[in-house]
Amino acid sequence: EQNGIEVLDSGYFGKILVAGDKALYCERDSMMRHEIAAHTAVCSHEEPGRVLVIDGGDGAIAAELLKHKDITVDFVERDGGIVAAAK
């Protein structure tokens, strides 16, 4: 645990990144949550070229966005502890 941030291994759901009382990332459902957010935004824009991700410290949204070959991702996370825990 680091500053109220924990990585739990739940077995069935895989690793879960928890900050405070909120589950921020879960290995089992990550693909469903982050694919929808990333690809819907990119595919609804005529010429997506550069995307700003704010508070996506687990990296899942950025990973989905980078599946689009012509996308540049700028990444800002306010809590470095989230990034450290996700690594």
Secondary structure, DSSP 8 states (H G I E B T S, - for coil): -BTTEEEEE-STT-EEEEETTEEEEETTTHHHHHHHHHHHHHHTSSS--EEEEES-TTSHHHHHHTTSTT-EEEEE-S-HHHHHHH-
